């Protein structure tokens, strides 16, 4: 540091003078800010006072005009003339003051709407006074009073609205000026705070600068000392020529550095000696660790390791070798290793030794029997270790036990060919077996039956996959029990099973498989108990045979699958033998299925409604909602074609949800228009019904449309509940408790009975159309229908008869019970919702006309039909 640097007292004096100057400048700025804020507040108050006084003067003049108007018109009588032009002149003077008074200039500039509105109102009142001058007193008293009331009302309206808004605008203006003044003050305050903050920061910086000047003189020496302490002795030492204490400190540091140089040389020599010693110690420790690890690995490794000399004398062996051959450690050490693992295989033993001498190693799998009688499969690796002097040459044997690995591999091969659930061949293994048979015996026939369970997907979802596997095992056991011994059995996947039978003639095999399938269908219809659920299984089957239905295994599978899908499309629970026309049906079915996936989104699916009519009086009871599909190309697709496909593909769930919402919406509209409580029946597939949240979902839809659940009838087909009544019982009870009516649809076509259905919370039976079709001609059909109606009445079930189409059927049904409800073409075909909107547009519809009852003798004849 140069001696020409100012002393610390002089530095401190300069800093103090600078701080005083900054403080005086800050005081002067604060004074100016306060003065400006005071002047702004004074201006605001002055403007407010002047504006308020001017407005009050105008209002006083206006009050005077009003008083004079009241006095002038108060004593008016018919025939009396009155001149109101002076009052109009006063109003013009008030307007002139409003628009010309300089004290209102600020208000006119900033709030022109209120000023010009008041001016316009005053102008309108002035014209009104001039206009009514000639009418006042020249008319009758009533009209005179009306004109007077009109003028006074206009006067008061101006006083309230015009002057009121002017005063409010003046107040708003003052508030805005005050807000501007306040914001300016806030801005000045923020600026003042910033200046004060800057002043404080500047003071801190000045103090820090002063401290820096003091510390910098010794800071450089401190850094040099620190670098010396860390071993850096190449630094320069300034300030040694100074005569003050700092110079003395610099010279002392210089002597300290010289001492460190001497010590450093001695330390480097000592470090070199220690490094050599550490390297020797590390190498020794590493060698000892390697020996310990090798010894530990030799003793604990699972593989058997034996080291012997070239004559077969064992030098070392681990315990794994003794365990592998079921011998003791002493027996292993005293026996040639090859004699232990190649008992009786002298040729192989000599080949291994010869190969070791020639190539130095041998590797391969061996099989042997241990002393304990175990069959062992092992991988033997032998290495011949040579030395230049031929002393110490030895052979290392490593034996890896592969017995469990090979067993596992065999099991995996077995599992790769067989289905885990049923134990039958899987699809790939079945295909290869059939493919191999056709290649080996191209002139022989091979029949194929593919069976598919009807409705298994729904059962699997409801019961769970574990119970679903039990069902599959049950079916597999039935197939094993009835299939011929030479049959090839397989589970192709999901709920599909296959049976292949070889023979000489294809047609004979197809007949044999068809009979076999019919037998299996009958056995599966017998009740199966799965976890306390009684289930009747239904299945469909397709039969085909090589070579008449396919030239190879792939074509044969395709033909049988086509027959199976046709059986399912016909309602299931049947066997179909493949024929050539089924290929066209399969293409048609595929085309429909592809279009069905987007039919709902493309608004091709519509709801049609068929009325249900009381047989007692012809009154409309409600409707059944029916889905209809017209494709984009204009083709109508029968529900019998697309509903099974929708159920099979899983599309039936979203389609039913949509239909339920639409039907509830129409029920709300038509009930409101007709003024009578109608019912709406909607078909619910069992798959959707068994979903966990279905009761909440249906209740939410009904609630959304403002309906009562009792106005909605949920129809479940009889075949849908026949597969497992216990599965549906709990869900149907929940829906019934919510208020929904439950109906069994197509009753009489399934395998259930009223006795079994009595366990379900149903309230209605819908008798299938087949019974009505035959009651005119068959006495048996009439007795059966009568029995159904009697049992339904005993169980307090309502009955709906479907398919009523002629007058004779009506007469027969009325003889049974006039309280039943009928549905059919006799009253109305299913019609689109637009049709029914037109019917209900005028309100309630008249009851349907019922045919007159025939004479007694005619009725007697009908009863005998």
C-alpha positions in Angstrom: 0.0 0.0 0.0 1.4 3.4 -1.0 2.3 5.9 1.7 0.4 8.6 -0.3 -2.9 7.1 0.6 -4.9 9.4 2.9 -4.9 8.6 6.6 -7.9 7.1 8.2 -9.0 10.3 10.1 -9.1 12.3 6.9 -11.1 9.5 5.2 -13.6 9.4 8.0 -14.0 13.3 7.9 -14.7 13.2 4.1 -17.3 10.5 4.7 -19.1 12.5 7.4 -19.3 15.7 5.2 -20.8 13.6 2.4 -23.4 12.1 4.7 -24.5 15.6 5.9 -25.0 16.8 2.3 -27.1 13.9 1.5 -29.3 14.4 4.6 -29.9 18.1 3.7 -30.9 17.1 0.2 -33.3 14.5 1.5 -35.0 17.0 3.9 -35.5 19.6 1.1 -37.1 16.9 -1.1 -39.5 15.8 1.6 -40.6 19.4 2.2 -41.4 19.9 -1.5 -43.4 16.7 -1.6 -45.5 17.7 1.5 -46.1 21.2 0.0 -47.3 19.7 -3.3 -49.7 17.3 -1.6 -51.1 20.1 0.5 -51.7 22.3 -2.6 -53.4 19.4 -4.4 -55.8 18.8 -1.4 -56.6 22.5 -1.3 -57.4 22.6 -5.0 -59.7 19.6 -4.6 -61.5 21.2 -1.7 -61.9 24.5 -3.6 -63.3 22.7 -6.7 -65.7 20.8 -4.5 -66.9 24.0 -2.8 -67.4 25.9 -6.0 -69.2 23.0 -7.8 -71.5 22.4 -4.9 -72.4 26.1 -4.5 -73.1 26.4 -8.3 -75.3 23.3 -8.2 -77.2 24.5 -5.1 -77.8 27.9 -6.8 -79.2 26.2 -9.9 -81.4 23.9 -7.8 -82.7 26.9 -5.8 -83.6 28.7 -9.0 -85.3 25.5 -10.2 -87.2 25.2 -6.9 -88.4 28.8 -7.4 -89.7 27.9 -10.8 -91.5 24.9 -9.4 -93.1 27.0 -6.6 -94.3 29.5 -9.2 -95.7 26.8 -11.4 -97.6 25.2 -8.5 -99.0 28.6 -7.5 -99.9 29.6 -11.0 -101.8 26.3 -11.7 -103.3 25.7 -8.3 -106.3 27.9 -8.7 -107.0 27.2 -12.3 -110.7 26.9 -13.4 -112.1 26.0 -16.8 -112.2 29.0 -19.1 -109.2 30.7 -17.4 -106.2 31.6 -19.5 -102.7 31.2 -18.1 -99.3 32.3 -19.6 -96.4 30.1 -18.5 -93.8 31.6 -20.9 -92.1 33.5 -18.0 -91.5 30.2 -16.3 -90.1 28.8 -19.6 -87.8 31.9 -19.7 -86.5 31.2 -16.2 -85.8 27.6 -17.2 -83.7 28.9 -20.2 -81.7 31.1 -17.7 -81.1 28.0 -15.5 -79.9 26.1 -18.6 -77.6 29.0 -19.6 -76.1 28.9 -16.1 -75.7 25.2 -16.3 -73.9 25.2 -19.6 -72.0 28.5 -19.1 -71.1 28.8 -15.5 -67.3 28.6 -15.3 -67.5 27.0 -11.8 -69.2 24.0 -13.5 -66.6 23.8 -16.3 -64.7 20.9 -14.7 -68.0 19.0 -14.2 -69.1 19.6 -17.8 -65.7 18.3 -19.1 -65.5 15.2 -16.9 -69.2 14.3 -16.4 -70.9 15.5 -19.6 -73.6 12.9 -19.6 -75.2 14.1 -16.4 -74.9 17.8 -17.4 -76.4 17.3 -20.9 -79.1 15.1 -19.6 -80.3 17.8 -17.1 -80.0 20.4 -19.8 -82.2 18.3 -22.1 -84.8 17.6 -19.4 -85.0 21.4 -18.6 -85.4 22.2 -22.3 -88.1 19.6 -22.6 -89.9 21.0 -19.6 -89.7 24.5 -21.1 -91.3 23.4 -24.3 -93.9 21.5 -22.4 -94.8 24.7 -20.5 -95.1 26.7 -23.7 -97.1 23.9 -25.3 -99.6 23.6 -22.4 -100.0 27.4 -22.0 -102.9 27.4 -24.4 -104.6 24.3 -23.0 -104.6 25.2 -19.3 -107.9 26.7 -18.4 -109.4 26.2 -21.8 -110.6 22.7 -21.1 -112.7 20.9 -18.5 -111.5 20.6 -14.9 -110.5 17.0 -15.2 -108.1 17.6 -18.2 -106.8 20.8 -16.6 -105.9 18.8 -13.5 -104.2 16.1 -15.7 -102.1 18.7 -17.4 -101.2 20.3 -14.1 -100.3 16.8 -12.7 -98.2 16.1 -15.8 -96.2 19.4 -15.5 -95.6 18.9 -11.8 -94.6 15.2 -12.3 -92.2 16.3 -15.0 -90.9 19.0 -12.6 -90.4 16.5 -9.7 -88.8 13.9 -12.0 -86.2 16.5 -13.1 -85.6 17.4 -9.5 -85.1 13.8 -8.5 -83.3 12.3 -11.5 -81.7 15.3 -13.3 -80.4 17.3 -10.3 -80.0 14.0 -8.3 -77.7 12.6 -11.0 -75.9 16.0 -11.3 -75.2 16.0 -7.6 -74.1 12.3 -7.8 -71.9 13.1 -10.7 -70.3 16.0 -8.9 -69.7 13.7 -5.9 -68.2 11.1 -8.2 -66.0 13.8 -9.8 -64.8 14.9 -6.3 -64.2 11.3 -5.4 -62.2 10.8 -8.6 -60.2 14.0 -7.9 -59.6 12.8 -4.4 -58.5 9.4 -5.7 -56.1 11.1 -8.2 -54.8 13.2 -5.4 -54.5 10.1 -3.2 -52.7 8.2 -5.9 -50.3 11.1 -6.5 -49.7 11.1 -2.8 -49.1 7.4 -2.8 -46.7 7.7 -5.7 -44.8 10.4 -3.9 -44.8 8.3 -0.7 -43.5 5.3 -2.6 -40.9 7.5 -4.3 -39.9 8.9 -0.9 -39.6 5.4 0.6 -37.4 4.5 -2.4 -35.2 7.6 -1.8 -35.0 6.8 1.9 -34.1 3.2 1.1 -31.5 4.4 -1.3 -30.2 6.8 1.3 -29.8 4.0 3.8 -28.1 1.8 1.2 -25.7 4.6 0.3 -24.9 5.1 4.0 -24.2 1.4 4.4 -22.0 1.4 1.2 -20.1 4.4 2.6 -19.5 2.6 5.9 -18.5 -0.6 4.1 -16.1 1.4 1.9 -14.5 2.9 5.0 -14.1 -0.6 6.5 -12.6 -1.8 3.2 -10.0 0.9 3.2 -8.9 -0.1 6.7 -9.0 -3.9 6.1 -7.5 -3.8 2.7 -4.1 -2.8 4.0 -3.8 -6.0 6.1 -6.1 -8.2 3.9 -3.4 -8.8 1.3 -0.9 -9.9 3.9 -3.6 -12.2 5.5 -4.2 -13.9 2.1 -0.5 -14.4 1.5 -0.2 -16.0 5.0 -3.1 -18.3 4.2 -1.6 -19.4 0.9 1.7 -20.1 2.7 -0.1 -22.2 5.2 -1.5 -24.3 2.3 1.9 -24.8 0.8 2.0 -22.2 -1.9 5.3 -20.4 -1.5 5.5 -18.8 -4.9 3.6 -15.6 -3.8 5.1 -12.1 -3.8 5.5 -10.3 -0.5 4.8 -6.5 -0.9 5.0 -3.8 1.7 8.3 -5.1 3.2 9.9 -1.6 2.8 7.3 0.1 5.1 8.5 1.2 8.5 5.1 0.8 10.2 3.7 -2.4 11.8 2.4 -3.6 8.5 5.9 -3.6 7.1 7.1 -5.5 10.2 4.4 -8.1 9.6 5.4 -8.5 6.0 9.0 -9.2 6.8 8.0 -11.7 9.5 5.9 -13.6 6.9 9.0 -13.6 4.6 11.1 -15.4 7.2 8.3 -17.9 7.9 8.3 -18.8 4.2 12.0 -19.6 4.3 11.5 -21.9 7.2 8.7 -23.7 5.4 10.9 -24.4 2.4 13.4 -26.2 4.5 10.7 -28.3 6.2 9.1 -29.2 2.9 12.2 -30.9 1.5 12.4 -33.1 4.6 8.7 -34.0 4.4 8.9 -35.1 0.7 11.7 -37.6 1.6 9.6 -39.0 4.4 6.5 -39.3 2.2 8.4 -41.2 -0.5 9.6 -43.8 2.1 6.0 -44.2 3.4 4.6 -44.7 -0.1 6.8 -47.6 -0.8 5.9 -49.2 2.5 2.1 -48.8 1.8 2.4 -50.3 -1.6 4.0 -53.4 -0.3 1.3 -53.7 2.5 -1.6 -53.3 0.0 -0.2 -55.9 -2.4 0.1 -58.4 0.5 -3.4 -57.7 1.8 -4.8 -58.0 -1.7 -3.1 -61.4 -2.2 -4.4 -62.6 1.2 -8.0 -61.5 0.3 -7.8 -63.2 -3.0 -6.8 -66.5 -1.4 -9.6 -66.2 1.2 -12.2 -65.5 -1.5 -11.0 -68.4 -3.6 -11.1 -70.7 -0.6 -14.6 -69.5 0.4 -15.8 -69.9 -3.2 -14.3 -73.4 -3.4 -16.0 -74.5 -0.2 -19.4 -72.8 -0.6 -20.1 -72.9 -4.3 -23.1 -75.1 -5.4 -21.2 -76.7 -8.2 -19.1 -79.7 -7.4 -15.4 -79.1 -7.9 -12.7 -81.8 -7.8 -8.9 -81.3 -8.5 -7.0 -84.5 -9.3 -3.6 -85.4 -10.7 -3.3 -87.0 -14.1 -3.6 -90.5 -12.6 -7.0 -89.8 -11.0 -5.8 -89.2 -7.4 -7.9 -86.5 -5.8 -6.0 -83.5 -4.5 -8.9 -81.4 -3.3 -12.7 -81.6 -3.5 -15.4 -79.5 -2.0 -18.4 -80.7 0.0 -20.8 -80.1 -3.0 -19.1 -83.1 -4.7 -19.9 -85.4 -1.8 -23.5 -84.2 -1.8 -23.9 -84.7 -5.5 -22.8 -88.3 -5.5 -24.3 -89.2 -2.1 -20.8 -90.0 -0.7 -18.8 -88.8 2.3 -16.0 -86.4 1.9 -13.5 -89.2 2.7 -14.9 -91.4 0.0 -14.7 -88.6 -2.5 -11.0 -88.0 -1.7 -10.1 -91.7 -2.1 -11.9 -92.3 -5.4 -11.2 -91.3 -9.0 -13.7 -88.5 -9.9 -14.7 -90.2 -13.1 -15.4 -93.4 -11.3 -17.9 -91.6 -9.1 -19.9 -90.0 -11.9 -19.4 -92.5 -14.8 -20.1 -95.8 -13.0 -20.1 -98.6 -15.5 -19.4 -96.2 -18.5 -15.8 -97.2 -19.1 -15.8 -96.2 -22.8 -17.0 -92.7 -22.0 -14.4 -92.5 -19.2 -11.5 -93.4 -21.6 -12.8 -91.0 -24.3 -12.9 -88.1 -21.8 -9.3 -88.7 -20.7 -8.1 -89.0 -24.2 -9.8 -85.8 -25.2 -8.4 -84.0 -22.2 -4.8 -85.0 -23.2 -5.3 -83.9 -26.8 -7.3 -80.6 -26.4 -6.9 -79.8 -22.7 -10.7 -79.6 -22.0 -13.9 -81.6 -22.3 -17.5 -80.4 -21.8 -20.8 -82.2 -22.0 -23.9 -83.5 -20.2 -23.8 -86.8 -18.4 -26.4 -88.9 -16.7 -25.6 -91.2 -13.7 -27.1 -92.9 -10.7 -25.7 -91.9 -7.3 -24.9 -94.2 -4.4 -28.2 -93.3 -2.9 -30.1 -94.3 -6.1 -30.9 -90.8 -7.4 -31.0 -90.2 -11.1 -28.8 -87.2 -11.9 -28.3 -85.1 -15.0 -25.2 -82.9 -14.8 -23.0 -80.7 -17.0 -19.3 -81.8 -16.7 -16.5 -79.4 -17.5 -12.9 -80.8 -17.2 -9.8 -78.7 -17.7 -6.2 -80.2 -18.1 -3.7 -77.7 -16.5 -0.2 -78.2 -17.9 3.2 -76.8 -16.6 6.5 -76.5 -18.4 8.2 -79.0 -16.1 5.3 -81.4 -16.2 5.4 -81.3 -12.4 2.2 -80.2 -10.7 0.0 -80.9 -13.7 -3.6 -81.6 -12.7 -7.2 -81.8 -13.9 -10.0 -79.6 -12.6 -13.5 -81.1 -12.8 -16.5 -78.8 -12.4 -19.9 -80.6 -12.2 -23.1 -78.6 -12.4 -26.3 -80.5 -11.3 -29.0 -79.9 -14.0 -31.5 -82.4 -12.8 -34.2 -79.9 -11.6 -33.6 -77.7 -14.5 -34.3 -80.5 -17.0 -37.4 -81.5 -15.1 -38.6 -77.9 -15.2 -37.9 -77.8 -18.9 -40.0 -80.9 -19.4 -42.8 -79.4 -17.4 -42.7 -76.2 -19.4 -42.8 -78.2 -22.6 -45.8 -80.0 -21.2 -47.5 -76.7 -20.2 -46.7 -75.2 -23.6 -48.8 -77.8 -25.2 -51.7 -78.1 -22.7 -54.2 -75.6 -21.3 -53.6 -74.8 -17.7 -57.2 -74.7 -16.6 -58.7 -77.7 -18.4 -55.7 -79.9 -18.8 -56.6 -80.4 -22.5 -54.4 -79.5 -25.4 -54.1 -75.8 -26.2 -54.9 -74.2 -29.5 -51.4 -74.4 -31.0 -50.8 -78.0 -29.9 -54.2 -79.0 -31.2 -53.6 -77.3 -34.6 -50.2 -79.0 -35.0 -51.7 -82.4 -34.1 -54.4 -82.0 -36.7 -52.0 -80.5 -39.2 -49.6 -83.5 -38.7 -52.4 -86.0 -39.0 -53.6 -84.5 -42.4 -50.1 -84.5 -43.7 -49.5 -88.1 -42.7 -52.9 -89.3 -43.8 -54.1 -87.1 -46.7 -56.5 -89.8 -47.9 -58.2 -90.2 -44.5 -61.0 -88.0 -43.0 -60.8 -85.8 -39.9 -63.9 -84.5 -38.2 -63.9 -81.4 -36.1 -66.4 -80.3 -33.5 -66.0 -76.8 -31.9 -68.2 -76.1 -28.8 -68.8 -72.7 -27.3 -70.6 -72.0 -24.1 -73.5 -69.6 -24.4 -73.4 -66.6 -22.0 -70.1 -67.7 -20.4 -68.7 -64.2 -20.5 -71.4 -62.9 -18.3 -71.1 -65.8 -15.8 -67.3 -65.2 -15.7 -67.7 -61.5 -15.0 -70.3 -62.1 -12.2 -68.8 -65.1 -10.5 -65.2 -64.2 -11.0 -62.4 -65.9 -12.9 -61.8 -68.6 -10.2 -65.4 -69.8 -10.4 -65.3 -69.4 -14.2 -62.3 -71.7 -14.3 -64.3 -74.3 -12.3 -67.0 -74.1 -15.0 -64.5 -74.7 -17.7 -63.0 -77.7 -15.8 -66.6 -79.0 -15.4 -67.2 -78.8 -19.1 -63.8 -80.4 -19.9 -64.6 -83.3 -17.6 -67.9 -83.8 -19.4 -66.1 -83.8 -22.7 -63.5 -86.3 -21.5 -66.3 -88.6 -20.2 -68.2 -88.9 -23.5 -65.5 -88.4 -26.2 -64.1 -91.5 -28.0 -60.7 -92.8 -26.8 -59.0 -91.9 -30.0 -60.4 -88.3 -30.0 -58.1 -85.3 -29.8 -59.4 -82.9 -27.2 -58.5 -79.3 -26.7 -59.5 -75.9 -25.3 -59.1 -73.4 -28.0 -59.4 -70.4 -25.7 -62.1 -68.6 -23.7 -65.2 -70.8 -23.6 -64.4 -72.8 -26.8 -63.5 -76.5 -26.8 -62.6 -78.8 -29.7 -63.0 -82.5 -30.4 -61.2 -84.0 -33.5 -62.0 -87.6 -34.6 -60.3 -89.5 -37.4 -62.0 -91.9 -39.8 -62.4 -93.1 -43.3 -65.6 -91.2 -44.4 -66.1 -87.5 -43.7 -70.0 -87.6 -43.7 -70.0 -90.5 -41.2 -67.7 -88.6 -38.9 -69.9 -85.5 -39.1 -72.9 -87.5 -38.1 -71.0 -89.1 -35.2 -69.8 -85.7 -34.0 -73.3 -84.2 -34.3 -74.7 -87.0 -32.1 -71.8 -86.6 -29.7 -72.5 -82.8 -29.4 -76.2 -83.4 -28.8 -75.3 -85.8 -26.0 -73.0 -83.2 -24.5 -75.7 -80.5 -24.6 -78.1 -82.7 -22.7 -75.5 -83.4 -20.0 -74.6 -79.8 -19.6 -78.2 -78.9 -19.1 -78.1 -80.9 -15.8 -77.6 -78.5 -12.9 -74.0 -77.8 -12.0 -73.1 -76.5 -8.5 -70.4 -73.9 -8.6 -69.7 -72.4 -5.1 -73.3 -72.9 -4.0 -74.7 -71.5 -7.2 -76.9 -73.9 -9.3 -76.1 -73.2 -12.9 -77.5 -74.8 -16.1 -75.0 -74.5 -18.9 -75.9 -73.9 -22.5 -73.6 -74.3 -25.4 -73.6 -74.2 -29.2 -71.5 -76.3 -31.6 -70.2 -76.3 -35.1 -69.2 -79.5 -37.0 -67.0 -79.7 -40.1 -64.8 -82.5 -41.7 -61.7 -82.7 -43.8 -61.5 -82.9 -46.8 -65.1 -82.0 -47.8 -65.2 -78.7 -45.7 -61.5 -77.7 -45.9 -58.3 -78.7 -47.6 -56.1 -78.2 -44.5 -56.3 -77.7 -40.8 -56.7 -73.9 -41.0 -59.6 -74.2 -43.4 -61.2 -76.9 -41.3 -61.0 -74.7 -38.2 -62.5 -71.8 -40.1 -65.4 -74.0 -41.4 -66.2 -75.3 -37.9 -66.0 -71.8 -36.5 -68.4 -70.5 -39.1 -70.9 -73.2 -38.2 -70.5 -72.4 -34.5 -71.1 -68.7 -35.0 -74.2 -69.5 -37.1 -75.5 -71.6 -34.2 -75.0 -68.7 -31.8 -76.6 -66.3 -34.2 -79.7 -68.6 -34.2 -80.1 -68.1 -30.5 -77.6 -70.7 -29.3 -78.2 -74.0 -27.6 -77.9 -75.9 -30.9 -75.5 -77.7 -33.2 -74.9 -76.7 -36.8 -73.2 -78.8 -39.3 -71.2 -76.8 -41.8 -72.6 -76.3 -45.3 -71.3 -74.1 -48.1 -74.1 -71.5 -47.8 -72.9 -70.8 -44.2 -69.9 -69.0 -45.7 -72.2 -66.4 -47.2 -74.0 -66.1 -43.9 -70.7 -65.6 -42.1 -69.8 -62.8 -44.5 -73.1 -61.2 -43.9 -72.7 -61.6 -40.2 -69.3 -60.0 -40.3 -70.5 -57.1 -42.3 -73.3 -56.5 -39.8 -71.0 -56.7 -36.9 -68.5 -54.2 -38.4 -71.4 -51.7 -39.1 -72.9 -52.2 -35.6 -69.8 -50.8 -33.9 -70.5 -47.3 -35.2 -74.3 -47.6 -35.6 -75.1 -45.9 -32.2 -72.7 -43.1 -32.8 -74.0 -42.5 -36.3 -77.6 -42.3 -35.0 -78.7 -45.3 -37.0 -80.2 -47.1 -34.0 -83.7 -45.8 -33.2 -86.3 -46.6 -30.6 -89.8 -47.7 -31.7 -92.6 -48.1 -29.2 -95.5 -50.6 -29.1 -98.4 -49.9 -26.9 -99.7 -52.2 -24.1 -103.5 -52.2 -23.7 -105.8 -53.2 -20.9 -108.0 -56.0 -22.1 -110.8 -54.9 -19.7 -111.4 -51.4 -21.2 -109.0 -50.8 -24.1 -107.1 -48.2 -22.1 -103.5 -47.5 -23.0 -101.4 -48.8 -20.1 -97.9 -48.0 -21.5 -95.3 -49.0 -24.0 -92.5 -51.4 -24.7 -89.4 -49.7 -26.1 -87.9 -51.7 -29.0 -84.6 -51.0 -30.8 -84.7 -50.8 -34.6 -81.6 -50.4 -36.9 -81.6 -48.8 -40.4 -78.1 -48.8 -41.8 -76.7 -45.8 -43.7 -77.5 -47.5 -47.0 -81.2 -47.7 -46.1 -81.2 -51.4 -45.2 -83.3 -52.4 -42.2 -81.5 -55.0 -40.0 -83.7 -57.3 -37.9 -83.2 -57.2 -34.1 -82.9 -61.0 -34.3 -79.7 -60.4 -36.3 -78.1 -57.5 -34.5 -79.1 -58.1 -30.9 -77.2 -61.4 -30.5 -74.2 -59.8 -32.2 -74.4 -56.9 -29.8 -74.5 -59.2 -26.8 -71.6 -61.3 -28.1 -69.4 -58.2 -28.8 -70.3 -56.3 -25.6 -72.0 -53.5 -27.5 -75.3 -54.3 -25.9 -74.4 -52.5 -22.7 -73.9 -49.0 -24.2 -76.9 -49.6 -26.5 -79.1 -50.5 -23.6 -77.9 -47.5 -21.5 -78.8 -45.2 -24.4 -82.2 -46.9 -25.0 -83.1 -46.6 -21.3 -82.3 -42.9 -21.2 -84.3 -42.2 -24.4 -87.3 -44.3 -23.2 -87.4 -42.5 -19.9 -87.3 -39.1 -21.6 -90.3 -40.1 -23.9 -92.2 -41.5 -21.0 -91.9 -38.2 -19.2 -93.1 -36.2 -22.2 -96.0 -38.5 -23.1 -97.2 -38.8 -19.5 -97.2 -35.0 -19.1 -99.0 -34.5 -22.4 -101.7 -37.2 -21.8 -102.2 -36.4 -18.2 -102.3 -40.1 -17.3 -99.5 -42.2 -15.6 -98.0 -44.4 -18.3 -95.6 -47.3 -18.0 -92.4 -47.9 -20.0 -91.0 -51.4 -20.4 -87.3 -51.6 -21.4 -85.3 -54.9 -22.0 -82.2 -55.2 -19.8 -79.7 -57.9 -20.7 -78.4 -60.0 -17.8 -74.8 -58.9 -18.5 -75.7 -55.2 -17.9 -78.0 -56.2 -15.0 -75.2 -57.9 -13.1 -72.9 -54.8 -13.2 -72.0 -53.5 -9.7 -73.4 -50.0 -10.1 -76.4 -50.7 -12.4 -79.0 -50.0 -9.7 -77.5 -46.5 -9.0 -77.1 -45.8 -12.7 -80.8 -46.7 -13.6 -82.1 -44.8 -10.6 -80.1 -41.7 -11.6 -81.5 -41.8 -15.1 -85.1 -42.0 -13.8 -84.4 -39.2 -11.3 -82.9 -37.0 -14.0 -86.2 -37.2 -16.0 -88.4 -36.6 -13.0 -90.0 -40.1 -13.1 -90.9 -42.5 -10.4 -89.1 -45.9 -10.6 -92.5 -47.6 -10.4 -93.3 -46.3 -13.9 -90.4 -48.2 -15.4 -90.6 -52.0 -16.0 -87.3 -53.8 -16.4 -87.8 -56.8 -18.7 -85.3 -59.7 -18.4 -85.6 -62.7 -20.8 -86.4 -66.0 -19.2 -83.3 -67.6 -20.9 -81.2 -64.9 -19.3 -82.2 -65.9 -15.8 -82.2 -69.6 -16.4 -78.4 -69.8 -16.3 -78.2 -68.8 -12.6 -81.2 -67.5 -10.7 -79.1 -67.1 -7.5 -76.8 -64.7 -9.3 -79.6 -62.3 -10.3 -81.6 -62.6 -7.1 -79.6 -60.1 -5.0 -79.4 -57.5 -7.8 -83.1 -57.7 -8.7 -84.0 -57.3 -5.0 -82.0 -54.1 -4.9 -83.8 -52.8 -8.0 -87.2 -53.8 -6.6 -86.5 -52.0 -3.4 -85.8 -48.9 -5.4 -89.3 -49.1 -6.8 -88.6 -50.7 -10.3 -91.1 -53.3 -11.6 -89.4 -56.5 -12.8 -90.9 -58.5 -15.6 -89.8 -61.9 -17.1 -89.9 -61.6 -20.9 -90.6 -64.4 -23.4 -91.9 -66.6 -20.6 -92.5 -70.2 -21.7 -89.6 -70.4 -24.2 -86.8 -71.1 -21.6 -86.2 -73.8 -19.1 -87.4 -72.1 -15.9 -90.7 -72.6 -14.1 -92.9 -70.3 -12.1 -91.8 -72.3 -9.0 -88.1 -71.3 -9.7 -89.0 -67.8 -10.6 -90.9 -67.3 -7.4 -87.6 -66.8 -5.7 -87.1 -63.6 -7.8 -88.7 -60.3 -6.9 -90.7 -60.1 -10.1 -94.1 -58.5 -10.5 -94.9 -59.3 -14.2 -94.9 -62.2 -16.7 -94.8 -61.5 -20.4 -96.1 -64.7 -22.1 -94.4 -65.4 -25.4 -96.2 -65.0 -28.7 -95.9 -68.7 -29.4 -98.7 -69.5 -27.0 -101.0 -67.0 -28.5 -100.3 -68.3 -32.1 -101.6 -71.8 -31.2 -104.6 -71.1 -28.9 -107.0 -70.9 -31.8 -106.2 -74.4 -33.0 -104.7 -76.4 -30.1 -106.5 -77.4 -26.9 -103.2 -78.2 -25.3 -102.0 -74.6 -25.8 -105.1 -73.2 -24.3 -104.8 -75.5 -21.2 -101.1 -74.6 -20.9 -101.9 -70.9 -21.1 -104.7 -71.2 -18.6 -102.3 -73.0 -16.2 -99.8 -70.2 -16.5 -102.4 -67.5 -15.9 -103.8 -69.4 -12.9 -100.3 -69.8 -11.3 -99.5 -66.2 -12.1 -102.7 -65.1 -10.3 -101.8 -67.3 -7.3 -98.4 -65.7 -7.1 -100.0 -62.2 -7.6 -98.1 -61.5 -10.8 -99.4 -59.3 -13.5 -99.5 -60.8 -17.0 -98.8 -59.3 -20.3 -99.7 -61.3 -23.4 -97.5 -60.6 -26.5 -98.3 -61.2 -30.2 -102.1 -60.7 -30.1 -103.1 -60.2 -33.8 -106.7 -61.0 -34.4 -110.2 -60.8 -32.9 -110.5 -64.5 -32.1 -107.5 -64.3 -29.9 -109.0 -61.4 -28.1 -112.2 -63.3 -27.3 -110.3 -66.3 -26.0 -108.1 -64.2 -23.8 -111.0 -62.3 -22.4 -112.6 -65.6 -21.4 -109.5 -66.3 -19.3 -109.2 -63.0 -17.5 -110.2 -59.6 -18.7 -107.6 -58.0 -16.3 -104.6 -59.0 -18.3 -102.7 -56.6 -20.5 -102.1 -57.4 -24.2 -99.6 -56.2 -26.8 -99.7 -56.9 -30.5 -100.6 -55.9 -34.0 -104.3 -56.1 -33.3 -104.0 -52.7 -31.6 -100.8 -51.2 -33.0 -97.6 -52.1 -34.6 -94.4 -50.7 -33.1 -94.1 -47.1 -34.3 -91.3 -44.5 -34.2 -91.3 -41.8 -31.6 -92.3 -39.1 -34.1 -95.5 -41.0 -34.7 -96.4 -41.1 -31.0 -95.4 -37.4 -30.6 -98.1 -36.6 -33.1 -100.6 -38.8 -31.3 -100.0 -37.1 -27.9 -99.7 -33.6 -29.2 -103.4 -33.0 -28.5 -103.4 -34.6 -25.1 -104.7 -38.0 -23.9 -105.7 -40.5 -26.6 -109.0 -42.4 -26.6 -109.1 -46.0 -25.5 -108.6 -48.6 -28.1 -111.8 -50.2 -29.4 -112.3 -53.8 -28.2 -114.4 -56.2 -30.3 -117.9 -56.9 -29.1 -118.4 -60.1 -27.2 -119.9 -62.8 -29.4 -123.2 -64.5 -28.5 -123.2 -67.2 -25.9 -123.3 -70.0 -28.5 -120.5 -68.4 -30.5 -118.5 -68.0 -27.3 -119.1 -71.7 -26.6 -117.7 -72.5 -30.0 -114.7 -70.4 -29.5 -114.0 -72.1 -26.2 -113.9 -75.4 -28.1 -111.5 -74.2 -30.8 
